[in-house]
Amino acid sequence: MTSPSSPSPVDRLALAVVTEPERALGAVMAAPAGAREDAMRHLLQTAAEGGVGLVATRPDGDGERLLGQAWPFPSPFRVSVRTVSVSEGVDRVEARARRSLERLGLPRGDVLLVSNAADLAGSEGRALWDRLNALKDRGLFRRIGLCAEIDDGPVVLARRLQPDVIQLQCNLLDQRAVNDGIIAALAAQGCAVHASSIFAGGVLFADSEGLPPALTGHALALSRTRRRLAEARLDPMQAALAFALGLEGVDAVVASVASAAELRAILAAAHAPAPALDWTTLGLEAPAAFAADARRRISSAA
């Protein structure tokens, strides 16, 4: 039996409210305009009651404003904010980060993340990072960091910039961040790791017939993984969460959610007993190609 002092698996769960109305009935962004705040409030109350502590936001769309109008009081949540592209200028990046806090109705945020690591490699990369450090020094954000892909060289970036946080894609199908020692190396440098894309862009839930054309080459491998999960009596959501929440060196696991009903399913899956599986046998043999295909699919749908 778990003792009252034992950590809950939800302690490391972070939520990113997504805007795809087809994700679930009652999705926040699918509701009529007058009902969106109520739907968001219901989602956040469910998260608070479930013990979730971190909400991950993006500067696009109306999500920040809806969150700001729906926080429970007092709010138990910490918030991560992402920057706009540095192509809009460093001043614009800072102004938009401040605006994100205003829209969220918060005096400060927990984390400010550079949305694209490539922004730090260009001519304005150093100026951008200095500006984020200045916002941290002023107390507007407790920590700063970046979102990175495997190909961005996150370990080298961490060594050069010494970020507080790196958000990195890692999931049951694409385990490169674990297998290549990236998460372990970042943790050894004192950098907190936030694992994202834990549901593999929804591909883990799709059957072979439902795969988009760009991913049909992975149909056999995906069928193999689903078969092994079925043999272990695991549904894909439970498996995805058990894998991510069990990763050593990961401080937060970012799960996308579209409704309170979907969140209840995520919380139930997170609390399910962790299976004794060899996760390495469930990943794809060519995850780099899969990840590229998945990114193209997600980008084209956005």
C-alpha positions as CSV (number, residue, x, y, z in Angstrom):
1,M,0.0,0.0,0.0
2,T,1.2,3.5,-0.9
3,S,1.9,5.6,2.2
4,P,0.4,9.1,2.5
5,S,3.8,10.6,2.2
6,S,4.6,8.8,-1.1
7,P,4.7,11.1,-4.1
8,S,1.8,10.9,-6.5
9,P,2.5,10.2,-10.2
10,V,0.5,13.3,-10.9
11,D,3.0,15.5,-9.1
12,R,5.1,15.6,-12.3
13,L,2.2,16.0,-14.7
14,A,1.9,19.2,-16.6
15,L,-1.1,20.1,-18.8
16,A,-1.2,21.8,-22.1
17,V,-4.7,22.8,-23.2
18,V,-5.0,22.1,-26.9
19,T,-7.4,23.6,-29.4
20,E,-8.4,20.6,-31.6
21,P,-12.2,20.4,-31.1
22,E,-12.2,16.8,-32.5
23,R,-10.1,15.6,-29.5
24,A,-13.0,15.1,-27.2
25,L,-16.7,15.9,-26.7
26,G,-17.0,19.1,-24.7
27,A,-13.6,20.3,-25.7
28,V,-12.9,23.8,-24.4
29,M,-12.3,25.5,-27.8
30,A,-15.2,23.6,-29.4
31,A,-17.7,25.1,-27.0
32,P,-19.8,28.1,-28.0
33,A,-18.1,31.4,-27.1
34,G,-20.2,32.0,-24.0
35,A,-19.5,28.5,-22.7
36,R,-15.7,28.4,-23.2
37,E,-14.9,30.0,-19.9
38,D,-17.1,27.5,-18.1
39,A,-15.5,24.6,-19.9
40,M,-12.0,25.9,-19.1
41,R,-13.0,26.5,-15.5
42,H,-14.3,23.0,-15.2
43,L,-11.1,21.6,-16.8
44,L,-8.9,23.6,-14.4
45,Q,-11.0,22.7,-11.3
46,T,-10.6,19.0,-12.3
47,A,-6.8,19.5,-12.6
48,A,-6.6,21.2,-9.2
49,E,-8.6,18.5,-7.5
50,G,-6.4,15.9,-9.3
51,G,-3.2,17.4,-7.9
52,V,-1.8,18.8,-11.2
53,G,0.6,21.7,-10.5
54,L,1.9,23.0,-13.8
55,V,0.1,24.4,-16.9
56,A,2.0,24.9,-20.1
57,T,0.8,27.7,-22.4
58,R,1.5,29.0,-25.9
59,P,1.2,32.6,-27.2
60,D,-1.0,31.7,-30.1
61,G,-4.8,31.6,-30.1
62,D,-7.1,32.5,-27.2
63,G,-5.9,30.0,-24.7
64,E,-4.0,32.4,-22.4
65,R,-7.0,34.7,-22.1
66,L,-9.3,31.8,-21.3
67,L,-6.9,30.5,-18.7
68,G,-6.6,33.9,-17.1
69,Q,-10.4,34.2,-16.7
70,A,-10.8,30.7,-15.4
71,W,-8.1,30.1,-12.7
72,P,-9.6,28.7,-9.4
73,F,-9.0,31.0,-6.5
74,P,-6.6,30.7,-4.9
75,S,-4.8,29.2,-7.9
76,P,-2.6,26.1,-7.2
77,F,-0.9,26.3,-10.6
78,R,2.5,27.3,-11.8
79,V,2.6,28.3,-15.5
80,S,5.1,27.9,-18.3
81,V,5.1,30.5,-21.1
82,R,6.6,30.2,-24.6
83,T,8.1,33.0,-26.7
84,V,7.1,34.2,-30.1
85,S,9.7,33.8,-32.9
86,V,12.8,36.0,-32.6
87,S,12.2,36.9,-36.3
88,E,9.7,39.5,-34.8
89,G,12.6,41.1,-33.0
90,V,14.0,40.7,-29.4
91,D,11.9,43.7,-28.2
92,R,8.8,42.0,-29.5
93,V,9.7,38.7,-27.8
94,E,10.0,40.5,-24.4
95,A,6.8,42.5,-24.9
96,R,4.9,39.4,-25.9
97,A,6.2,37.4,-22.9
98,R,5.0,40.3,-20.6
99,R,1.7,40.3,-22.5
100,S,1.3,36.6,-21.9
101,L,1.5,37.2,-18.1
102,E,-1.1,40.0,-18.5
103,R,-3.5,37.8,-20.4
104,L,-3.0,35.0,-17.9
105,G,-3.7,37.4,-15.1
106,L,-0.5,36.6,-13.3
107,P,2.2,38.8,-11.8
108,R,4.9,36.2,-12.7
109,G,5.4,32.9,-14.4
110,D,7.3,29.8,-13.4
111,V,9.1,29.2,-16.7
112,L,9.7,31.2,-19.9
113,L,10.7,28.9,-22.8
114,V,12.2,29.9,-26.2
115,S,9.8,28.1,-28.5
116,N,12.4,27.1,-31.1
117,A,16.0,26.4,-30.3
118,A,16.9,27.6,-33.8
119,D,16.2,31.1,-32.5
120,L,19.2,30.9,-30.2
121,A,21.5,29.9,-33.1
122,G,21.0,32.9,-35.2
123,S,22.5,36.4,-35.1
124,E,20.1,37.5,-32.4
125,G,20.5,34.4,-30.3
126,R,22.7,35.9,-27.7
127,A,20.6,39.0,-27.4
128,L,17.5,36.9,-27.0
129,W,19.0,34.8,-24.3
130,D,20.3,37.9,-22.4
131,R,16.8,39.4,-22.6
132,L,15.3,36.2,-21.1
133,N,17.9,36.3,-18.3
134,A,17.0,40.0,-17.6
135,L,13.3,39.0,-17.3
136,K,14.3,36.3,-14.8
137,D,16.5,38.8,-12.9
138,R,13.5,41.1,-12.6
139,G,11.5,38.3,-11.1
140,L,8.9,38.0,-13.9
141,F,9.9,34.4,-14.4
142,R,11.4,32.1,-11.9
143,R,13.2,30.0,-14.6
144,I,14.1,30.2,-18.2
145,G,14.8,27.6,-20.8
146,L,14.0,26.4,-24.3
147,C,12.1,23.8,-26.4
148,A,14.5,21.6,-28.3
149,E,14.5,18.7,-30.8
150,I,17.0,15.9,-30.7
151,D,18.7,17.3,-33.8
152,D,19.2,20.7,-32.0
153,G,21.9,19.1,-29.8
154,P,20.2,19.9,-26.4
155,V,23.2,18.7,-24.3
156,V,25.5,21.1,-26.2
157,L,22.9,23.9,-25.8
158,A,22.6,23.2,-22.1
159,R,26.4,23.4,-21.7
160,R,26.6,26.7,-23.6
161,L,23.6,28.5,-22.2
162,Q,23.0,26.8,-18.8
163,P,19.2,27.0,-19.0
164,D,17.1,26.0,-16.0
165,V,14.7,23.9,-18.2
166,I,14.8,22.2,-21.5
167,Q,11.5,20.8,-23.0
168,L,12.3,17.8,-25.1
169,Q,10.2,15.4,-27.1
170,C,10.2,11.9,-25.7
171,N,7.5,9.2,-25.9
172,L,7.0,5.4,-26.1
173,L,7.5,5.4,-29.8
174,D,10.5,7.8,-29.9
175,Q,12.8,7.0,-27.1
176,R,16.0,8.6,-28.5
177,A,16.2,11.1,-25.6
178,V,16.5,8.1,-23.2
179,N,18.5,5.7,-25.4
180,D,21.1,8.3,-26.4
181,G,21.6,9.4,-22.8
182,I,20.4,12.9,-23.5
183,I,18.0,13.1,-20.5
184,A,20.7,11.7,-18.2
185,A,23.3,14.2,-19.5
186,L,20.9,17.2,-19.0
187,A,20.0,16.1,-15.5
188,A,23.7,15.7,-14.7
189,Q,24.2,19.4,-15.7
190,G,21.4,20.4,-13.3
191,C,19.0,21.2,-16.1
192,A,15.4,20.2,-15.5
193,V,13.8,18.2,-18.3
194,H,10.2,18.6,-19.4
195,A,9.1,15.6,-21.6
196,S,6.7,16.6,-24.3
197,S,4.8,14.9,-27.2
198,I,4.2,12.0,-24.8
199,F,1.2,10.8,-26.9
200,A,3.3,10.9,-30.1
201,G,1.0,13.4,-31.8
202,G,-2.0,11.1,-31.3
203,V,-0.4,8.4,-33.6
204,L,-0.2,6.0,-30.7
205,F,-4.0,5.9,-30.6
206,A,-4.6,5.5,-34.4
207,D,-5.2,2.1,-36.0
208,S,-3.5,1.3,-39.3
209,E,-6.4,2.4,-41.4
210,G,-6.5,5.7,-39.6
211,L,-2.9,6.7,-40.2
212,P,-2.2,9.7,-42.4
213,P,-0.4,8.8,-45.7
214,A,3.0,10.2,-44.4
215,L,3.0,7.6,-41.6
216,T,1.8,4.5,-43.4
217,G,5.4,3.2,-43.6
218,H,5.3,2.8,-39.8
219,A,2.0,0.9,-39.8
220,L,3.5,-2.6,-39.2
221,A,5.7,-1.3,-36.3
222,L,2.8,0.6,-34.7
223,S,0.6,-2.6,-35.0
224,R,3.4,-4.6,-33.3
225,T,3.5,-2.1,-30.4
226,R,-0.2,-2.0,-30.0
227,R,-0.3,-5.8,-30.0
228,R,2.3,-6.0,-27.3
229,L,0.3,-3.5,-25.2
230,A,-2.9,-5.5,-25.7
231,E,-1.1,-8.6,-24.5
232,A,0.0,-6.7,-21.4
233,R,-3.6,-5.5,-20.9
234,L,-2.6,-1.9,-21.3
235,D,-4.4,0.8,-23.3
236,P,-2.2,3.2,-25.2
237,M,-2.9,6.2,-22.9
238,Q,-1.9,4.2,-19.8
239,A,1.2,2.9,-21.5
240,A,2.3,6.4,-22.7
241,L,1.9,7.9,-19.3
242,A,3.5,5.0,-17.5
243,F,6.5,5.2,-19.8
244,A,6.9,9.0,-19.5
245,L,6.2,9.3,-15.7
246,G,8.7,6.5,-15.1
247,L,11.6,8.3,-16.8
248,E,14.6,9.0,-14.5
249,G,15.8,12.6,-14.8
250,V,12.4,14.0,-16.0
251,D,11.0,16.8,-13.9
252,A,7.7,17.3,-15.7
253,V,5.6,15.3,-18.2
254,V,3.5,17.6,-20.5
255,A,0.2,16.0,-21.5
256,S,-2.1,17.7,-24.0
257,V,-5.7,17.8,-22.9
258,A,-8.8,19.2,-24.6
259,S,-11.6,18.8,-22.0
260,A,-12.3,17.9,-18.4
261,A,-13.5,14.5,-19.5
262,E,-10.2,13.8,-21.3
263,L,-8.3,15.0,-18.3
264,R,-10.2,12.6,-16.0
265,A,-9.1,9.8,-18.3
266,I,-5.5,11.0,-18.2
267,L,-5.6,11.2,-14.4
268,A,-7.0,7.7,-14.1
269,A,-4.4,6.3,-16.4
270,A,-1.6,8.1,-14.5
271,H,-2.7,6.5,-11.3
272,A,-3.0,3.0,-12.7
273,P,-0.3,0.5,-11.5
274,A,2.8,0.8,-13.5
275,P,3.3,-2.4,-15.6
276,A,6.5,-4.4,-15.5
277,L,7.4,-4.0,-19.2
278,D,10.6,-3.7,-21.1
279,W,9.8,-0.3,-22.7
280,T,12.8,-0.5,-25.0
281,T,11.1,-3.2,-27.0
282,L,8.1,-1.0,-27.8
283,G,9.9,1.9,-29.5
284,L,10.2,2.3,-33.2
285,E,13.5,1.2,-34.8
286,A,13.7,4.4,-36.9
287,P,12.2,7.0,-34.6
288,A,13.9,9.9,-36.3
289,A,11.9,9.3,-39.5
290,F,8.8,8.8,-37.5
291,A,9.3,12.0,-35.6
292,A,9.9,14.0,-38.8
293,D,6.7,12.6,-40.3
294,A,4.7,13.3,-37.2
295,R,5.9,16.9,-37.1
296,R,4.9,17.4,-40.7
297,R,1.5,15.9,-40.0
298,I,0.9,18.1,-37.0
299,S,2.2,21.2,-38.7
300,S,-0.1,20.7,-41.7
301,A,-3.1,20.2,-39.4
302,A,-2.4,23.4,-37.4
